[in-house]
Amino acid sequence: MMVAADLPPISTVAAVGIYNPFASLGVFLESSAAAERAVKAPPPEAKAPLPEEPKGDPLADPDSGIIDGRKRPGYQQRLPDKVTQDNIGAVRPPPPEAFPTDEFPIPDRWRLIQSLGLVKERWLDPYNQNTYKGDRPIDPAKVPWLPIKGHDWFFVASAVSDTVVEARTFPIPVGVQTTEGPGNLDIFGKDGSEVYSQTFILGAALIKGLTAFKPPDIEYRVALALNVNYVNVPEKRVLFVQPSKPSHRLDHFLGLQELFVDYHVRNTSDRYDFESIRVGIQPFQSDFRGFLFNDQQLGIRYFGNRDNNRFQFNLAAFWRLEKDTNSGLNSIVQRPRNDWVFIANLYRQDMPFPGLTSQITAVYNMNREKNRVEIDDNGFPVRPALLGNLRGRNYDVVYLGYNADGRIGRVNLTASIYGALGTDGQNFFTGQKGKIRAGFAAAEASYDLDWMRFRLSGLYATGDRDPFDKKETGFDAIFENPIFAGADTSYWIRQTIPFAGGGRAVSINGRNGILNSLRSSKEQGQSNFNNPGTILLGAGADFDLTPTMRLSANANYLWFENTSNLRVLRSEGSIPKDIGCDLSAAAIWRPKATQNIVFRLSAATLLPGKGFKDLFTNRPRDKQYYSLLANVILTY
């Protein structure tokens, strides 16, 4: 056995090749360490590479070098991709790094939909996004002739075509000098007539401000209306005062219906309660249904709201313009009338019940036309009316009223009540000053059952009790245009009934009016508080057969409230009060389920009562009067 002392030296072993396990172990350990160094360390000729640029969103790349606001030394963040803009005029949004939050605004939000390819603008399309309908701001660079700056100006264009074809019958007096029918020897002749009327309305508005969130800073608006009308009647001296002129007429007129500036004075709360002032020819309606004053007149109006729009108020003054006789449009080629209207009203929502809006109003009408004689375009005197002593007059009248509109539970309700107080400087019966003391009340309730609505209507306007006392108790409006009891579908509201045999160029009621006012016309005549008054009870129903088709039916019965002044004017001992039964029906079709295209066809008939028959003698074969109306309204 060989011991350690007997082993030859290492050098000898290495020389003769004798196996040494310890030597092998040392060589293995040394070789393993070298191999490990070869894996971890790069070769001498290799250099450290630069950090690789992240791909995609730097914020989403874990190797971007941005950790808790720190940046790795030597890291250069990649710039965002270049933004291309296909919609010229749009503003490039800033990069996301400019905003500390996840949500940030897009400056040109109006063109976002088109940039995404969802909408392609067409100027003839009023339904989708359209710069000419105020959906996008104006580019000032494209309209250098407009004195505007900034990108918050909007242009709104509108166009309306209103076509009316109407056939009707009503009592037509025989001309004094001659007649179209030589066999007509009575007071009344044939009663049929036709009307064709075409009205084009063009409007434009220039508005500054982000109107989706707050009232406009300033608005300029203009609207022109062109009317062409043709009327054919069976008797002379109905359309013209001269008996030599024919019994048909073709006429046209261009009226200025709107021309105003609306200026936003201030906001009164952080929820855009506001105050504004509007100056110029502007529309105004004094109550919910247009019973007292609903017109487009020259004036100034200060208006606004409070308490998150729960309160609204109006302070307005109007200087009434003359109207064209045959079209009813505003005439600016004539001097305005000496007739002024001052209005103050206040609206409160949810009072006295949730869902019902209440309004209190005070209206002062000051008329100073005593010394001014007005002849209409057809040659008939309209001021003063050819009634009574034929003398001119001034009057001052204050209307105090309460109006409500909304619902109580499931019942829809509209109600109005007015008192008229004032002084008439010339009572046309006595020629003396008279006190005006008249009243008015109207209400309409309706109930909805699925696609059906059932309505009940009632109206009471006081009549003059004694023509020769010092009081005038017949209620009359300033310029009515009621949306009530069937509106202009109703025969009595739509048609004008001439008061023959007691006044020339005077009507019992006015076109598109419900009151029996005995005035020459509501457009050019004066208010008259010596009238027989009006009582109406009615029922109606609306049936929405489809989203585009509605059928309506109405039945109204009418009376004179008092016939004392009619008896004096007609020199009769007694005249019954009942006017008759007014039956009407209408079909309305909206093929696009919007108000842009509306077709309406209506028919109405008046079954005369004893009072109407006493005033007017109809031909034996015609026991009733009728009205047929076809109307097409196209709106852009």
Secondary structure, DSSP 8 states (H G I E B T S, - for coil): ---GGGS--HHHHHHHT---HHHHHHHHHHHHHHHHHHHHS--TT----------S-GGG-TTSSEETTEE-TT------------STT------GGG-SSS----TTGGGHHHHTTS----TT-SSS--TTBTSS---GGG-TTS---SS-EEEEEEEEEEEEEEEEE---B--SS--SSTT--SSB---EEEEEEEEEEEEEEEEES-TTTS--SEEEEEEEEEEEEEEE-SSTTSS-SSTTS-SEEEEEEEEEEEEEEEEEEEE-STT--EEEEEEEEEEEESSTT-SSBEEEEEEEEEEEEETTTTEEEEEEEEE--EE-TTT--EESSS---SEEEEEEEEEETT-SSTTEEEEEEEEEEEEE-TT--EE-TTS-EEES-BSTT----EEEEEEEEEEEEEEETTEEEEEEEEEEEEEES--TTTSS-EEEEEEEEEEEEEEEETTEEEEEEEEEE---S-TTSSEE-----SB-----TTGGGSHHHHS--B-TTT-BT-BSS-TT--S---BS-TTTS---SSS--EEEEEEEEEEEEETTEEEEEEEEEEE-S--HHHHHHHT-S---SEEEEEEEEEEEE-TTSSSSEEEEEEEEEEEE-HHHHHH----TT--SEEEEEEEEEEE-
